[in-house]
């Protein structure tokens, strides 16, 4: 079971655009495109679950929300640090955190 929220990433959008083009040129069916998206959901969830590195971050919390068992945080002036690697600074970041066994999953 996996969430569909990774479809809203750059990689997910690119995949959907490619699948839409293949559907429009009749190279694949919409059913096959849906099957590909479901496999994408499973694969990216599995990849994140197997990550063992620890990342820390600091920033200014602008907004937060808890709805339908999903936390959403928007932070400004954020600094990320992974292990002993260099710090990465970004102006704004949105973090969506879902329960791994929550009700928002698909099979």
Biopython code that builds the backbone (N, CA, C, O; Angstrom):
import numpy as np
from Bio.PDB.StructureBuilder import StructureBuilder

atoms = [
    (1, "UNK", "N", (0.842, -1.180, 0.000)),
    (1, "UNK", "CA", (0.000, 0.000, 0.000)),
    (1, "UNK", "C", (0.886, 1.241, 0.000)),
    (1, "UNK", "O", (1.919, 1.271, 0.668)),
    (2, "UNK", "N", (0.481, 2.263, -0.748)),
    (2, "UNK", "CA", (1.286, 3.473, -0.816)),
    (2, "UNK", "C", (0.414, 4.682, -1.118)),
    (2, "UNK", "O", (-0.694, 4.571, -1.643)),
    (3, "UNK", "N", (0.958, 5.839, -0.765)),
    (3, "UNK", "CA", (0.265, 7.102, -0.995)),
    (3, "UNK", "C", (0.480, 7.593, -2.421)),
    (3, "UNK", "O", (1.458, 7.235, -3.077)),
    (4, "UNK", "N", (-0.439, 8.410, -2.882)),
    (4, "UNK", "CA", (-0.327, 9.010, -4.199)),
    (4, "UNK", "C", (0.348, 10.383, -4.141)),
    (4, "UNK", "O", (0.507, 11.021, -5.181)),
    (5, "UNK", "N", (0.744, 10.853, -2.968)),
    (5, "UNK", "CA", (1.244, 12.216, -2.851)),
    (5, "UNK", "C", (2.553, 12.441, -3.597)),
    (5, "UNK", "O", (2.867, 13.586, -3.921)),
    (6, "UNK", "N", (3.324, 11.406, -3.881)),
    (6, "UNK", "CA", (4.580, 11.584, -4.617)),
    (6, "UNK", "C", (4.335, 11.901, -6.090)),
    (6, "UNK", "O", (5.260, 12.290, -6.804)),
    (7, "UNK", "N", (3.114, 11.738, -6.540)),
    (7, "UNK", "CA", (2.774, 12.125, -7.913)),
    (7, "UNK", "C", (2.836, 13.645, -8.080)),
    (7, "UNK", "O", (2.922, 14.148, -9.200)),
    (8, "UNK", "N", (2.792, 14.373, -6.961)),
    (8, "UNK", "CA", (2.825, 15.830, -7.006)),
    (8, "UNK", "C", (4.258, 16.366, -6.907)),
    (8, "UNK", "O", (4.459, 17.536, -6.584)),
    (9, "UNK", "N", (5.242, 15.526, -7.181)),
    (9, "UNK", "CA", (6.639, 15.956, -7.219)),
    (9, "UNK", "C", (7.028, 16.210, -8.673)),
    (9, "UNK", "O", (6.269, 15.894, -9.590)),
    (10, "UNK", "N", (8.207, 16.779, -8.877)),
    (10, "UNK", "CA", (8.685, 17.016, -10.238)),
    (10, "UNK", "C", (8.743, 15.710, -11.014)),
    (10, "UNK", "O", (8.321, 15.649, -12.168)),
    (11, "UNK", "N", (9.264, 14.671, -10.384)),
    (11, "UNK", "CA", (9.351, 13.365, -11.042)),
    (11, "UNK", "C", (7.965, 12.815, -11.370)),
    (11, "UNK", "O", (7.739, 12.295, -12.463)),
    (12, "UNK", "N", (7.039, 12.933, -10.418)),
    (12, "UNK", "CA", (5.679, 12.456, -10.649)),
    (12, "UNK", "C", (4.972, 13.203, -11.761)),
    (12, "UNK", "O", (4.279, 12.600, -12.579)),
    (13, "UNK", "N", (5.150, 14.541, -11.793)),
    (13, "UNK", "CA", (4.543, 15.336, -12.862)),
    (13, "UNK", "C", (5.116, 14.947, -14.225)),
    (13, "UNK", "O", (4.382, 14.836, -15.207)),
    (14, "UNK", "N", (6.429, 14.743, -14.275)),
    (14, "UNK", "CA", (7.066, 14.355, -15.539)),
    (14, "UNK", "C", (6.543, 13.011, -16.024)),
    (14, "UNK", "O", (6.269, 12.837, -17.212)),
    (15, "UNK", "N", (6.405, 12.072, -15.112)),
    (15, "UNK", "CA", (5.869, 10.759, -15.472)),
    (15, "UNK", "C", (4.453, 10.901, -16.023)),
    (15, "UNK", "O", (4.123, 10.316, -17.055)),
    (16, "UNK", "N", (3.624, 11.671, -15.340)),
    (16, "UNK", "CA", (2.243, 11.843, -15.796)),
    (16, "UNK", "C", (2.176, 12.515, -17.167)),
    (16, "UNK", "O", (1.343, 12.148, -17.996)),
    (17, "UNK", "N", (3.044, 13.490, -17.410)),
    (17, "UNK", "CA", (3.069, 14.140, -18.724)),
    (17, "UNK", "C", (3.455, 13.146, -19.819)),
    (17, "UNK", "O", (2.854, 13.136, -20.894)),
    (18, "UNK", "N", (4.456, 12.313, -19.544)),
    (18, "UNK", "CA", (4.866, 11.296, -20.532)),
    (18, "UNK", "C", (3.741, 10.298, -20.790)),
    (18, "UNK", "O", (3.479, 9.928, -21.934)),
    (19, "UNK", "N", (3.083, 9.870, -19.724)),
    (19, "UNK", "CA", (1.986, 8.920, -19.887)),
    (19, "UNK", "C", (0.838, 9.552, -20.668)),
    (19, "UNK", "O", (0.231, 8.899, -21.517)),
    (20, "UNK", "N", (0.536, 10.821, -20.384)),
    (20, "UNK", "CA", (-0.529, 11.508, -21.130)),
    (20, "UNK", "C", (-0.204, 11.577, -22.621)),
    (20, "UNK", "O", (-1.074, 11.373, -23.468)),
    (21, "UNK", "N", (1.056, 11.867, -22.926)),
    (21, "UNK", "CA", (1.470, 11.923, -24.331)),
    (21, "UNK", "C", (1.332, 10.561, -24.997)),
    (21, "UNK", "O", (0.876, 10.470, -26.137)),
    (22, "UNK", "N", (1.722, 9.503, -24.294)),
    (22, "UNK", "CA", (1.593, 8.154, -24.846)),
    (22, "UNK", "C", (0.133, 7.767, -25.056)),
    (22, "UNK", "O", (-0.202, 7.071, -26.014)),
    (23, "UNK", "N", (-0.734, 8.224, -24.149)),
    (23, "UNK", "CA", (-2.166, 7.954, -24.319)),
    (23, "UNK", "C", (-2.704, 8.712, -25.537)),
    (23, "UNK", "O", (-3.454, 8.153, -26.337)),
    (24, "UNK", "N", (-2.319, 9.982, -25.675)),
    (24, "UNK", "CA", (-2.807, 10.792, -26.792)),
    (24, "UNK", "C", (-2.363, 10.243, -28.146)),
    (24, "UNK", "O", (-3.093, 10.343, -29.132)),
    (25, "UNK", "N", (-1.162, 9.662, -28.188)),
    (25, "UNK", "CA", (-0.672, 9.084, -29.446)),
    (25, "UNK", "C", (-1.090, 7.621, -29.592)),
    (25, "UNK", "O", (-0.675, 6.933, -30.524)),
    (26, "UNK", "N", (-1.913, 7.165, -28.661)),
    (26, "UNK", "CA", (-2.479, 5.810, -28.673)),
    (26, "UNK", "C", (-1.422, 4.708, -28.635)),
    (26, "UNK", "O", (-1.599, 3.630, -29.204)),
    (27, "UNK", "N", (-0.320, 5.008, -27.949)),
    (27, "UNK", "CA", (0.721, 3.993, -27.787)),
    (27, "UNK", "C", (0.462, 3.129, -26.562)),
    (27, "UNK", "O", (0.922, 1.989, -26.490)),
    (28, "UNK", "N", (-0.290, 3.685, -25.581)),
    (28, "UNK", "CA", (-0.712, 2.902, -24.419)),
    (28, "UNK", "C", (-2.160, 3.252, -24.105)),
    (28, "UNK", "O", (-2.683, 4.269, -24.562)),
    (29, "UNK", "N", (-2.789, 2.402, -23.326)),
    (29, "UNK", "CA", (-4.174, 2.653, -22.915)),
    (29, "UNK", "C", (-4.183, 3.413, -21.594)),
    (29, "UNK", "O", (-3.199, 3.379, -20.856)),
    (30, "UNK", "N", (-5.288, 4.100, -21.288)),
    (30, "UNK", "CA", (-5.389, 4.753, -19.981)),
    (30, "UNK", "C", (-5.256, 3.759, -18.815)),
    (30, "UNK", "O", (-4.724, 4.105, -17.761)),
    (31, "UNK", "N", (-5.731, 2.554, -19.005)),
    (31, "UNK", "CA", (-5.614, 1.539, -17.954)),
    (31, "UNK", "C", (-4.151, 1.204, -17.675)),
    (31, "UNK", "O", (-3.755, 1.038, -16.521)),
    (32, "UNK", "N", (-3.353, 1.105, -18.735)),
    (32, "UNK", "CA", (-1.926, 0.828, -18.554)),
    (32, "UNK", "C", (-1.238, 2.007, -17.872)),
    (32, "UNK", "O", (-0.367, 1.806, -17.026)),
    (33, "UNK", "N", (-1.616, 3.229, -18.228)),
    (33, "UNK", "CA", (-1.038, 4.418, -17.600)),
    (33, "UNK", "C", (-1.338, 4.423, -16.102)),
    (33, "UNK", "O", (-0.469, 4.753, -15.295)),
    (34, "UNK", "N", (-2.555, 4.063, -15.731)),
    (34, "UNK", "CA", (-2.920, 3.993, -14.322)),
    (34, "UNK", "C", (-2.096, 2.935, -13.600)),
    (34, "UNK", "O", (-1.657, 3.145, -12.470)),
    (35, "UNK", "N", (-1.890, 1.812, -14.250)),
    (35, "UNK", "CA", (-1.081, 0.742, -13.673)),
    (35, "UNK", "C", (0.361, 1.219, -13.449)),
    (35, "UNK", "O", (0.967, 0.900, -12.426)),
    (36, "UNK", "N", (0.906, 1.978, -14.396)),
    (36, "UNK", "CA", (2.256, 2.531, -14.262)),
    (36, "UNK", "C", (2.317, 3.486, -13.073)),
    (36, "UNK", "O", (3.274, 3.448, -12.300)),
    (37, "UNK", "N", (1.300, 4.345, -12.920)),
    (37, "UNK", "CA", (1.271, 5.280, -11.791)),
    (37, "UNK", "C", (1.190, 4.547, -10.448)),
    (37, "UNK", "O", (1.824, 4.954, -9.474)),
    (38, "UNK", "N", (0.419, 3.483, -10.404)),
    (38, "UNK", "CA", (0.334, 2.695, -9.167)),
    (38, "UNK", "C", (1.683, 2.064, -8.826)),
    (38, "UNK", "O", (2.076, 2.027, -7.660)),
    (39, "UNK", "N", (2.388, 1.571, -9.839)),
    (39, "UNK", "CA", (3.725, 1.010, -9.611)),
    (39, "UNK", "C", (4.704, 2.098, -9.162)),
    (39, "UNK", "O", (5.560, 1.855, -8.312)),
    (40, "UNK", "N", (4.574, 3.297, -9.736)),
    (40, "UNK", "CA", (5.392, 4.437, -9.314)),
    (40, "UNK", "C", (5.155, 4.726, -7.833)),
    (40, "UNK", "O", (6.109, 4.915, -7.078)),
    (41, "UNK", "N", (3.881, 4.763, -7.412)),
    (41, "UNK", "CA", (3.550, 5.012, -6.008)),
    (41, "UNK", "C", (4.223, 3.995, -5.095)),
    (41, "UNK", "O", (4.805, 4.355, -4.072)),
    (42, "UNK", "N", (4.139, 2.732, -5.473)),
    (42, "UNK", "CA", (4.739, 1.664, -4.659)),
    (42, "UNK", "C", (6.265, 1.774, -4.636)),
    (42, "UNK", "O", (6.884, 1.642, -3.581)),
    (43, "UNK", "N", (6.867, 2.016, -5.799)),
    (43, "UNK", "CA", (8.327, 2.039, -5.900)),
    (43, "UNK", "C", (8.930, 3.206, -5.127)),
    (43, "UNK", "O", (9.934, 3.031, -4.438)),
    (44, "UNK", "N", (8.341, 4.379, -5.228)),
    (44, "UNK", "CA", (8.923, 5.528, -4.541)),
    (44, "UNK", "C", (8.720, 5.406, -3.028)),
    (44, "UNK", "O", (9.589, 5.802, -2.251)),
    (45, "UNK", "N", (7.590, 4.865, -2.614)),
    (45, "UNK", "CA", (7.376, 4.631, -1.180)),
    (45, "UNK", "C", (8.385, 3.629, -0.632)),
    (45, "UNK", "O", (8.925, 3.814, 0.459)),
    (46, "UNK", "N", (8.635, 2.574, -1.389)),
    (46, "UNK", "CA", (9.611, 1.553, -0.982)),
    (46, "UNK", "C", (11.019, 2.149, -0.919)),
    (46, "UNK", "O", (11.786, 1.830, -0.010)),
    (47, "UNK", "N", (11.357, 3.006, -1.874)),
    (47, "UNK", "CA", (12.688, 3.627, -1.888)),
    (47, "UNK", "C", (12.892, 4.509, -0.664)),
    (47, "UNK", "O", (13.954, 4.470, -0.044)),
    (48, "UNK", "N", (11.886, 5.302, -0.310)),
    (48, "UNK", "CA", (12.019, 6.153, 0.872)),
    (48, "UNK", "C", (12.043, 5.327, 2.154)),
    (48, "UNK", "O", (12.736, 5.686, 3.106)),
    (49, "UNK", "N", (11.305, 4.239, 2.192)),
    (49, "UNK", "CA", (11.277, 3.394, 3.388)),
    (49, "UNK", "C", (12.625, 2.732, 3.645)),
    (49, "UNK", "O", (12.964, 2.443, 4.792)),
    (50, "UNK", "N", (13.393, 2.490, 2.590)),
    (50, "UNK", "CA", (14.674, 1.802, 2.753)),
    (50, "UNK", "C", (15.833, 2.760, 3.046)),
    (50, "UNK", "O", (16.955, 2.311, 3.281)),
    (51, "UNK", "N", (15.581, 4.060, 3.036)),
    (51, "UNK", "CA", (16.655, 5.025, 3.315)),
    (51, "UNK", "C", (17.040, 4.960, 4.783)),
    (51, "UNK", "O", (16.174, 4.916, 5.656)),
    (52, "UNK", "N", (18.334, 4.955, 5.053)),
    (52, "UNK", "CA", (18.814, 4.847, 6.429)),
    (52, "UNK", "C", (19.529, 6.103, 6.911)),
    (52, "UNK", "O", (19.914, 6.176, 8.078)),
    (53, "UNK", "N", (19.716, 7.097, 6.036)),
    (53, "UNK", "CA", (20.435, 8.302, 6.442)),
    (53, "UNK", "C", (19.527, 9.202, 7.279)),
    (53, "UNK", "O", (18.302, 9.146, 7.174)),
    (54, "UNK", "N", (20.154, 10.026, 8.105)),
    (54, "UNK", "CA", (19.427, 10.934, 8.974)),
    (54, "UNK", "C", (19.642, 12.366, 8.480)),
    (54, "UNK", "O", (20.777, 12.800, 8.282)),
    (55, "UNK", "N", (18.550, 13.085, 8.285)),
    (55, "UNK", "CA", (18.607, 14.474, 7.857)),
    (55, "UNK", "C", (17.970, 15.338, 8.929)),
    (55, "UNK", "O", (16.894, 15.023, 9.438)),
    (56, "UNK", "N", (18.635, 16.421, 9.266)),
    (56, "UNK", "CA", (18.075, 17.380, 10.210)),
    (56, "UNK", "C", (17.784, 18.679, 9.470)),
    (56, "UNK", "O", (18.404, 18.973, 8.448)),
    (57, "UNK", "N", (16.847, 19.447, 9.988)),
    (57, "UNK", "CA", (16.541, 20.729, 9.373)),
    (57, "UNK", "C", (16.093, 21.719, 10.437)),
    (57, "UNK", "O", (15.537, 21.342, 11.468)),
    (58, "UNK", "N", (16.348, 22.995, 10.163)),
    (58, "UNK", "CA", (15.919, 24.087, 11.031)),
    (58, "UNK", "C", (15.310, 25.156, 10.143)),
    (58, "UNK", "O", (15.773, 25.389, 9.026)),
    (59, "UNK", "N", (14.279, 25.797, 10.642)),
    (59, "UNK", "CA", (13.662, 26.864, 9.872)),
    (59, "UNK", "C", (12.621, 27.584, 10.697)),
    (59, "UNK", "O", (12.395, 27.250, 11.860)),
    (60, "UNK", "N", (11.993, 28.564, 10.099)),
    (60, "UNK", "CA", (10.934, 29.328, 10.747)),
    (60, "UNK", "C", (9.592, 28.773, 10.297)),
    (60, "UNK", "O", (9.252, 28.819, 9.115)),
    (61, "UNK", "N", (8.830, 28.248, 11.255)),
    (61, "UNK", "CA", (7.527, 27.651, 10.945)),
    (61, "UNK", "C", (6.536, 28.755, 10.607)),
    (61, "UNK", "O", (6.229, 29.612, 11.436)),
    (62, "UNK", "N", (6.042, 28.720, 9.377)),
    (62, "UNK", "CA", (5.067, 29.732, 8.947)),
    (62, "UNK", "C", (3.645, 29.244, 9.204)),
    (62, "UNK", "O", (2.842, 29.958, 9.805)),
    (63, "UNK", "N", (3.327, 28.020, 8.748)),
    (63, "UNK", "CA", (1.996, 27.458, 9.005)),
    (63, "UNK", "C", (2.110, 25.955, 9.227)),
    (63, "UNK", "O", (3.065, 25.314, 8.790)),
    (64, "UNK", "N", (1.120, 25.414, 9.913)),
    (64, "UNK", "CA", (1.026, 23.961, 10.058)),
    (64, "UNK", "C", (-0.441, 23.581, 10.086)),
    (64, "UNK", "O", (-1.307, 24.390, 10.418)),
    (65, "UNK", "N", (-0.704, 22.324, 9.727)),
    (65, "UNK", "CA", (-2.080, 21.849, 9.676)),
    (65, "UNK", "C", (-2.073, 20.339, 9.904)),
    (65, "UNK", "O", (-1.162, 19.640, 9.459)),
    (66, "UNK", "N", (-3.094, 19.843, 10.601)),
    (66, "UNK", "CA", (-3.293, 18.406, 10.766)),
    (66, "UNK", "C", (-4.711, 18.099, 10.338)),
    (66, "UNK", "O", (-5.668, 18.492, 11.005)),
    (67, "UNK", "N", (-4.847, 17.395, 9.221)),
    (67, "UNK", "CA", (-6.167, 17.092, 8.678)),
    (67, "UNK", "C", (-6.150, 15.691, 8.075)),
    (67, "UNK", "O", (-5.238, 15.346, 7.323)),
    (68, "UNK", "N", (-7.138, 14.901, 8.401)),
    (68, "UNK", "CA", (-7.261, 13.539, 7.874)),
    (68, "UNK", "C", (-5.999, 12.726, 8.105)),
    (68, "UNK", "O", (-5.555, 11.992, 7.222)),
    (69, "UNK", "N", (-5.423, 12.858, 9.293)),
    (69, "UNK", "CA", (-4.238, 12.090, 9.695)),
    (69, "UNK", "C", (-2.993, 12.446, 8.881)),
    (69, "UNK", "O", (-2.080, 11.630, 8.753)),
    (70, "UNK", "N", (-2.954, 13.666, 8.331)),
    (70, "UNK", "CA", (-1.814, 14.138, 7.547)),
    (70, "UNK", "C", (-1.353, 15.476, 8.112)),
    (70, "UNK", "O", (-2.143, 16.413, 8.225)),
    (71, "UNK", "N", (-0.074, 15.564, 8.466)),
    (71, "UNK", "CA", (0.530, 16.824, 8.906)),
    (71, "UNK", "C", (1.100, 17.543, 7.692)),
    (71, "UNK", "O", (1.729, 16.927, 6.833)),
    (72, "UNK", "N", (0.873, 18.857, 7.627)),
    (72, "UNK", "CA", (1.467, 19.704, 6.589)),
    (72, "UNK", "C", (2.147, 20.874, 7.285)),
    (72, "UNK", "O", (1.521, 21.583, 8.073)),
    (73, "UNK", "N", (3.427, 21.074, 6.995)),
    (73, "UNK", "CA", (4.210, 22.173, 7.563)),
    (73, "UNK", "C", (4.760, 23.021, 6.423)),
    (73, "UNK", "O", (5.233, 22.483, 5.422)),
    (74, "UNK", "N", (4.700, 24.339, 6.566)),
    (74, "UNK", "CA", (5.347, 25.253, 5.626)),
    (74, "UNK", "C", (6.363, 26.047, 6.429)),
    (74, "UNK", "O", (6.014, 26.715, 7.402)),
    (75, "UNK", "N", (7.631, 25.967, 6.011)),
    (75, "UNK", "CA", (8.720, 26.637, 6.724)),
    (75, "UNK", "C", (9.432, 27.619, 5.800)),
    (75, "UNK", "O", (9.504, 27.407, 4.590)),
    (76, "UNK", "N", (9.957, 28.693, 6.382)),
    (76, "UNK", "CA", (10.764, 29.683, 5.667)),
    (76, "UNK", "C", (12.197, 29.624, 6.167)),
    (76, "UNK", "O", (12.454, 29.212, 7.298)),
    (77, "UNK", "N", (13.133, 30.039, 5.311)),
    (77, "UNK", "CA", (14.556, 30.125, 5.671)),
    (77, "UNK", "C", (15.027, 28.817, 6.320)),
    (77, "UNK", "O", (15.413, 28.797, 7.489)),
    (78, "UNK", "N", (14.991, 27.745, 5.558)),
    (78, "UNK", "CA", (15.261, 26.402, 6.070)),
    (78, "UNK", "C", (16.681, 25.964, 5.729)),
    (78, "UNK", "O", (17.181, 26.214, 4.633)),
    (79, "UNK", "N", (17.319, 25.304, 6.697)),
    (79, "UNK", "CA", (18.648, 24.727, 6.519)),
    (79, "UNK", "C", (18.547, 23.224, 6.730)),
    (79, "UNK", "O", (18.087, 22.767, 7.777)),
    (80, "UNK", "N", (18.983, 22.450, 5.724)),
    (80, "UNK", "CA", (19.008, 20.997, 5.809)),
    (80, "UNK", "C", (20.453, 20.533, 5.971)),
    (80, "UNK", "O", (21.375, 21.131, 5.415)),
    (81, "UNK", "N", (20.638, 19.459, 6.742)),
    (81, "UNK", "CA", (21.960, 18.863, 6.881)),
    (81, "UNK", "C", (21.785, 17.357, 6.948)),
    (81, "UNK", "O", (21.041, 16.847, 7.786)),
    (82, "UNK", "N", (22.478, 16.642, 6.057)),
    (82, "UNK", "CA", (22.426, 15.183, 6.044)),
    (82, "UNK", "C", (23.753, 14.653, 6.543)),
    (82, "UNK", "O", (24.791, 14.853, 5.912)),
    (83, "UNK", "N", (23.716, 13.971, 7.690)),
    (83, "UNK", "CA", (24.937, 13.394, 8.270)),
    (83, "UNK", "C", (26.024, 14.434, 8.422)),
    (83, "UNK", "O", (25.800, 15.501, 8.993)),
    (84, "UNK", "N", (27.206, 14.121, 7.909)),
    (84, "UNK", "CA", (28.336, 15.047, 8.002)),
    (84, "UNK", "C", (28.486, 15.884, 6.732)),
    (84, "UNK", "O", (29.501, 16.557, 6.551)),
    (85, "UNK", "N", (27.486, 15.847, 5.854)),
    (85, "UNK", "CA", (27.535, 16.584, 4.593)),
    (85, "UNK", "C", (27.327, 18.081, 4.797)),
    (85, "UNK", "O", (27.083, 18.538, 5.913)),
    (86, "UNK", "N", (27.425, 18.831, 3.716)),
    (86, "UNK", "CA", (27.268, 20.284, 3.805)),
    (86, "UNK", "C", (25.816, 20.678, 4.070)),
    (86, "UNK", "O", (24.892, 19.921, 3.774)),
    (87, "UNK", "N", (25.629, 21.871, 4.631)),
    (87, "UNK", "CA", (24.289, 22.394, 4.844)),
    (87, "UNK", "C", (23.732, 22.930, 3.525)),
    (87, "UNK", "O", (24.464, 23.471, 2.696)),
    (88, "UNK", "N", (22.433, 22.768, 3.358)),
    (88, "UNK", "CA", (21.741, 23.279, 2.180)),
    (88, "UNK", "C", (20.682, 24.254, 2.671)),
    (88, "UNK", "O", (19.881, 23.917, 3.543)),
    (89, "UNK", "N", (20.674, 25.463, 2.114)),
    (89, "UNK", "CA", (19.720, 26.497, 2.516)),
    (89, "UNK", "C", (18.670, 26.687, 1.423)),
    (89, "UNK", "O", (18.997, 26.750, 0.238)),
    (90, "UNK", "N", (17.406, 26.778, 1.838)),
    (90, "UNK", "CA", (16.314, 27.068, 0.906)),
    (90, "UNK", "C", (15.417, 28.148, 1.514)),
    (90, "UNK", "O", (15.322, 28.276, 2.735)),
    (91, "UNK", "N", (14.764, 28.917, 0.649)),
    (91, "UNK", "CA", (13.898, 29.993, 1.127)),
    (91, "UNK", "C", (12.609, 29.471, 1.751)),
    (91, "UNK", "O", (12.149, 29.986, 2.770)),
    (92, "UNK", "N", (12.030, 28.439, 1.129)),
    (92, "UNK", "CA", (10.727, 27.943, 1.576)),
    (92, "UNK", "C", (10.643, 26.448, 1.306)),
    (92, "UNK", "O", (11.144, 25.961, 0.293)),
    (93, "UNK", "N", (10.002, 25.722, 2.226)),
    (93, "UNK", "CA", (9.798, 24.287, 2.017)),
    (93, "UNK", "C", (8.439, 23.892, 2.598)),
    (93, "UNK", "O", (7.995, 24.425, 3.615)),
    (94, "UNK", "N", (7.794, 22.939, 1.915)),
    (94, "UNK", "CA", (6.533, 22.377, 2.395)),
    (94, "UNK", "C", (6.778, 20.910, 2.688)),
    (94, "UNK", "O", (7.263, 20.170, 1.832)),
    (95, "UNK", "N", (6.444, 20.491, 3.896)),
    (95, "UNK", "CA", (6.629, 19.101, 4.306)),
    (95, "UNK", "C", (5.257, 18.497, 4.565)),
    (95, "UNK", "O", (4.455, 19.051, 5.318)),
    (96, "UNK", "N", (4.993, 17.352, 3.933)),
    (96, "UNK", "CA", (3.748, 16.618, 4.148)),
    (96, "UNK", "C", (4.135, 15.288, 4.766)),
    (96, "UNK", "O", (4.888, 14.511, 4.178)),
    (97, "UNK", "N", (3.609, 15.030, 5.968)),
    (97, "UNK", "CA", (3.945, 13.802, 6.695)),
    (97, "UNK", "C", (2.686, 12.970, 6.897)),
    (97, "UNK", "O", (1.700, 13.430, 7.472)),
    (98, "UNK", "N", (2.744, 11.737, 6.410)),
    (98, "UNK", "CA", (1.594, 10.827, 6.490)),
    (98, "UNK", "C", (1.956, 9.609, 7.311)),
    (98, "UNK", "O", (3.103, 9.162, 7.308)),
    (99, "UNK", "N", (0.988, 9.085, 8.002)),
    (99, "UNK", "CA", (1.170, 7.849, 8.743)),
    (99, "UNK", "C", (1.388, 6.709, 7.756)),
    (99, "UNK", "O", (0.629, 6.552, 6.800)),
    (100, "UNK", "N", (2.430, 5.916, 7.993)),
    (100, "UNK", "CA", (2.752, 4.820, 7.067)),
    (100, "UNK", "C", (1.639, 3.795, 6.966)),
    (100, "UNK", "O", (1.562, 3.072, 5.973)),
    (101, "UNK", "N", (0.776, 3.713, 7.969)),
    (101, "UNK", "CA", (-0.326, 2.769, 7.944)),
    (101, "UNK", "C", (-1.668, 3.489, 8.065)),
    (101, "UNK", "O", (-2.618, 2.951, 8.633)),
    (102, "UNK", "N", (-1.740, 4.706, 7.528)),
    (102, "UNK", "CA", (-2.927, 5.548, 7.661)),
    (102, "UNK", "C", (-4.030, 5.197, 6.683)),
    (102, "UNK", "O", (-3.903, 4.301, 5.849)),
    (103, "UNK", "N", (-5.124, 5.943, 6.819)),
    (103, "UNK", "CA", (-6.304, 5.668, 5.997)),
    (103, "UNK", "C", (-6.197, 6.273, 4.604)),
    (103, "UNK", "O", (-7.049, 5.992, 3.762)),
    (104, "UNK", "N", (-5.173, 7.104, 4.324)),
    (104, "UNK", "CA", (-5.043, 7.731, 3.021)),
    (104, "UNK", "C", (-4.299, 6.889, 2.010)),
    (104, "UNK", "O", (-3.873, 7.399, 0.974)),
    (105, "UNK", "N", (-4.139, 5.625, 2.290)),
    (105, "UNK", "CA", (-3.358, 4.756, 1.411)),
    (105, "UNK", "C", (-4.231, 4.135, 0.343)),
    (105, "UNK", "O", (-5.453, 4.057, 0.467)),
    (106, "UNK", "N", (-3.565, 3.698, -0.706)),
    (106, "UNK", "CA", (-4.248, 2.947, -1.763)),
    (106, "UNK", "C", (-3.605, 1.573, -1.848)),
    (106, "UNK", "O", (-2.471, 1.389, -1.404)),
    (107, "UNK", "N", (-4.303, 0.629, -2.403)),
    (107, "UNK", "CA", (-3.715, -0.719, -2.518)),
    (107, "UNK", "C", (-3.085, -0.916, -3.861)),
    (107, "UNK", "O", (-2.543, -1.986, -4.138)),
]
sb = StructureBuilder()
sb.init_structure("model")
sb.init_model(0)
sb.init_chain("A")
sb.init_seg("    ")
for serial, (resi, resn, name, xyz) in enumerate(atoms, 1):
    if name == "N":
        sb.init_residue(resn, " ", resi, " ")
    sb.init_atom(name, np.array(xyz, "f"), 0.0, 1.0, " ", f" {name:<3s}", serial, name[0])
structure = sb.get_structure()
